[in-house]
């Protein structure tokens, strides 16, 4: 089977969407041809000969109308070289081109893993022959063919490193957050928790990796920086800005615990990358319990609850290194079993084969 992939950006150096580069590489090992239409194209490092990329040209500048016409042009002119289309996260592509794919009798697959439900998503779901998502809460519209297939994490890139003990021997316990700097991610709660713990003599630090994506995010980022200054945490809280996805492992390996205060309700990919890196995960994201079960409930806290957040942080800090490593090993085993990129792309192929044979 030959596959067309629609994604927002192809760039191995992108901090948010860099993982899509490895998804495409993995898909090229499961499908005879992989055509990619992306909104913008950056650097790629594939050696595989069966990957072909067409950009709608945002990296060169343009308008939404131009992008729509280019999308329809590629969908039409490439119609003989793909059998199915996989749309990653952005339902608007199906809204624009779904009628053409139906006309050409192409299988339409939507990958979507987010709590947001809007009209575009409902229209896309109506067109889609198959919906793939990471957890049961990742797609919240009734559909006859929803399949939960986990995330696609490069578990050979994100691996544990139990030798990074510098901070522990200095008596400083290091937490790390990776993701958007956005109100819904509630980074300010993590900063406040770090402040409270240090006031109590619990010496800890927080690394924050991520950038602001929207104008409201930029305003929130400014407030976060003001908060750090006001609490005199410039030594304890370090903001690194955006880091390419493929360069994240050393930052994760330098920490003792991953922490996330998001309330999106959908599985943050960065949590699974932290799991694959062998880190305990503290989070208010309920989707975490969907992938790890009830045995890790003590690492969960209610969204926005500072008391519960600091209590969970103290529990992890009070573990000895062997106990923390055992927790990390258990979480990595789940990440490898259910979320490795090899398993992920194989599940996509098998689901399409089942669709074809139905």
RALINMO-V981251 format. One record per helix or strand of 3 or more residues. SS is the DSSP state (a for helix, b for strand). FROM is the first residue (numbers start at 1). LEN is the number of residues. Records with the same first field share a line. If there is no record, write none. Layout:
BEGIN
SS->FROM-LEN / FROM-LEN
END
This chain:
BEGIN
b->2-9 / 33-9 / 51-5 / 84-5 / 107-5 / 130-4 / 146-3 / 173-6 / 204-6 / 237-5 / 257-4 / 280-4
a->19-10 / 58-3 / 64-14 / 79-3 / 92-12 / 119-9 / 136-3 / 166-4 / 183-3 / 187-13 / 215-16 / 245-3 / 249-5 / 269-8 / 287-6 / 294-6 / 306-12 / 321-19 / 341-17
END
